[in-house]
Amino acid sequence: MHKYFAFFLFVCLLQPTTGFAQADDTTYIQQWLMKRIDSLADTSMHGRGYVLHGRNIASAWLQKEFKACNIKPVGKKKSYKQAYSFPVNTFPGKMELKLNGTKLQPGKDYIIDATSHSFSGTDLKFERIDLSSINGNNDWQKMIVRFQAHDKLYMLENVDSACKRMGIRKHYLPFLLPKGCYIIPQKEKFTWTVECESADATVFYVNQEAIPEHVTNASAQVEALWINDAKSENIIGVQTGEVKDTFVAITAHYDHLGMMGSETIFPGASDNASGTAMLLYLASYFSTHPHHYSILYIAFSGEEPGLLGSEYFIRHPRVPLEKIKFLTNIDIMGDATDGITVVNATEFPKQFDQLQEVNKTHNYIPKVMSRGKAANSDHYYFTEAGVPSVFIYTNGGKGYYHDIFDKPEAITLNHVPGIAHLLIDFLTEIK
């Protein structure tokens, strides 16, 4: 009798619970989440982007996880996949920059502007161009006449002030440059992205400390590949509740930046393998604790290039949008040392107050902070379409974001199991 009771107690400790978070439960949730984060951020996923079919490998993995969580496909096709395509600029091949014969390290010493064109040049002449004299577009037109030699590598100085005087954002400058190779020195942290446009120029953002005071020779090799219709997939499914035709939605994006050249991977562990893992954990809980309403799960692709997956879903919904009672979008669940921020809290104060009250009652996480409306994740198009939605992200960690250091080993999952309990209680109370 005692033997069976001990086994029963052990099983109970491994189950997601509401109302409290025991130490053993916290450890279990952390291990559960980390196992999935490790899988999604593994090198075999190639950064879940557009080189070596990374996002397709992640899609196939997610579909198996959906099935394991008893999530059923939505729609007549009996498929989790919602396929669509969009143009994207990629870098599947050579990526190299040398100054004075020293090879700089991609991701650490430099990143390429994601709109960049292919370029190949050795023994390039190095020329510094000071843009501090640029006061407007007329000055710029006179300046770019100087950028005609393809055997040169131009280093553009004082770019920020020049862009400000021209009334443009810095990321738009590559579209104004003629074909050629350029360096823009950078002091701040590198943050890469995905672009659906391509420029004529090839632009490197280089850590200022990695640029020698006197550059006598340089070389650059970049292989870019424009894909006009990169095929991608939202992964969508449902767990049927007591009220079958009304839904609460849980969403997260599973795509990331992919690769910058054939060797440099952006793993995207916090952004957003962690949020995808949280979505799966909630699905595993609700698979054995059915909700009053049906739960719609959407793992979006195309978030990094500009919320393309969620925009596509809004235009081609698998369930009527008016039947979605509430949507919770989850992103960046790596470290909640300083709590969470709730985007759209000011738009939906009743739900935000409810979330705060649950946390106040159980003290799951340190803080639940409010933020207004923002187009910074996949909740945005749902809000615009009239679906009550919030976007929740964590505050804490080492600040690795859109860089090569966003790896599983950099994630602490501090207080993240508390977020799982908070969301379970909050979602369960929605009636």
Buried (B, 14 or more C-beta within 10 A) or exposed (E): EEEEEEEEEEEEBBEBBBEEBEEEBBEBBBEBBBEBBBBBBBEEBBBBBBBBBBBBBBBEBBBEBBEEBBBBBBEEEEBBBBEBBBBBBBBBBBBBBBBEEEEBEBBBBBBBBBBBBBBEBEEBBBBEBEBEEBEEEEBBEEBBEEBEEEEBBBBBBBBEEBBEBBEBEBBEBBBBBBEBBBBBBBEEEBEBBBBBEBBBBBBBBBBEEBBEEEBEBBBBBBBBBEBEEBBBBBBBBBBBBEBEEBBBBBBBBBBBBBBBBBEBBBBBBBBBBBBBBBBBBBBBBBBEEBBBBBBBBBBBBBBBBBBBBBBBBBEEBBBEBEBBBBBBBBBBBBBBBBBBBBBBBEBBEEBBEBBBBBBEEBEBBBBBBBBEBEEEBBBBBBBEBEBBBBBBBBBBBEEBBBBBBBBBEBBBBBBBBBBBBBBBBBBBBBE
